[in-house]
Every structure is written in C-alpha cells, then in structure tokens.
C-alpha cells in the first residue's frame, strides 16, 4: 500500500466514525443534555463495559504515545489528537495522529 492510499483510507475511516457518531450519539445526547448519563450508558452491561473500557484504555495509550513522541521525536501538533480523543473520539484522534506522523518523516530521536 502506498502512502497516498494509506492516508486516504485513514481519513475515510476517521470521517466514517465521525458521521456514525454524529448520527447515533448526538441526537439522544442533545435531547437529554445528560453527558454523565451518556458516558455511563457505555457501561450498561458486561459487553458494553468491555468495549468501553477497551476504548478508554486505548485513548490513554494514545495520549501517552503522543506525549512521549513530543519529547523524544519533537512531533508537533499532537495536542490536537489529545483533544480529538474526547470529541468526537479515539478513532478520529488515532487517524489524525497516524497521518500527522506519516507527514513528519523528519521527526527523529
């Protein structure tokens, strides 16, 4: 796979998640206005809890990686991915950071 195909697929998947999130999550969240309840709904049963915990830990690992590379590889712009971890989510943050890294080959130790 070449770099252009890689970036296109990552952007497409990040956009697909954003659209799905906007369609599935945002209407009930706007209607209820209960952000805490929306978060808690991710833990309504053992299966949802497992997926939610996986996503939360993945986000923390991504944030750790971003902070590490900021100091060791001088990667700039990673802070945007940290914000994206919270809105709209990890999928978009990870897609953004992968493309950011792919476009900064000069980032070195």
C-alpha positions in Angstrom: 0.0 0.0 0.0 1.4 3.4 -0.9 1.3 6.5 1.3 -1.5 8.1 -0.6 -3.7 5.1 -0.3 -2.9 4.8 3.4 -3.7 8.4 4.2 -6.9 8.2 2.1 -8.1 5.1 4.0 -7.3 6.5 7.4 -9.1 9.8 6.6 -12.1 7.9 5.2 -12.3 5.7 8.3 -12.0 8.6 10.6 -14.7 10.5 8.7 -16.9 7.4 8.7 -16.6 7.2 12.5 -17.4 11.0 12.9 -20.5 10.6 10.7 -21.7 7.5 12.6 -21.1 9.1 15.9 -23.0 12.2 14.9 -26.0 10.1 13.7 -26.0 7.6 16.6 -24.9 9.5 19.7 -25.5 13.2 19.1 -29.3 13.3 18.8 -30.1 11.5 22.1 -27.3 13.5 23.8 -28.8 16.8 22.6 -32.3 15.7 23.6 -31.3 14.6 27.1 -28.4 17.0 27.7 -27.0 14.4 30.2 -23.3 14.0 29.4 -22.7 11.9 32.6 -25.6 9.6 31.7 -24.4 9.3 28.2 -20.9 8.2 29.5 -22.5 5.8 32.0 -24.6 4.2 29.2 -21.5 2.8 27.8 -21.3 0.5 30.9 -24.9 -0.8 30.9 -23.9 -4.5 30.6 -20.7 -6.5 30.6 -20.3 -6.4 26.8 -20.7 -2.7 26.6 -18.4 -2.3 29.6 -15.7 -4.3 27.9 -15.8 -2.3 24.7 -16.0 1.0 26.6 -13.0 0.1 28.8 -11.0 -1.0 25.7 -11.7 2.4 24.1 -10.8 4.3 27.3 -7.5 2.5 27.8 -6.7 2.8 24.0 -7.2 6.5 24.4 -4.9 6.7 27.4 -2.3 4.7 25.5 -2.6 7.1 22.5 -2.2 10.1 24.8 0.8 8.6 26.4 2.4 7.9 23.0 1.7 11.5 21.8 3.3 13.0 24.9 6.3 10.6 24.6 6.9 11.5 21.0 6.5 15.2 21.7 9.6 15.0 23.9 11.6 12.3 22.2 10.8 12.8 18.5 9.8 16.5 18.5 6.4 15.8 16.9 4.4 19.0 16.7 0.6 19.2 16.6 -0.1 16.1 18.7 -2.1 18.1 21.2 -4.9 18.3 18.6 -5.2 14.5 18.7 -5.5 14.7 22.5 -8.5 16.9 22.2 -9.9 14.7 19.5 -9.8 11.7 21.9 -12.6 13.4 23.8 -14.6 14.8 20.9 -15.5 13.0 18.7 -13.4 10.1 19.8 -10.4 7.8 19.8 -10.9 6.7 16.2 -10.6 10.2 14.8 -7.7 11.1 17.2 -5.8 8.0 16.1 -6.4 8.6 12.4 -5.3 12.2 12.8 -2.1 11.2 14.7 -1.2 8.5 12.2 -1.4 11.0 9.3 0.5 13.6 11.3 3.3 11.1 11.9 3.3 9.9 8.3 3.7 13.5 7.1 6.6 14.2 9.5 9.3 11.8 8.5 11.9 14.3 9.7 10.7 13.6 13.3 13.7 11.9 14.8 15.2 10.9 18.2 
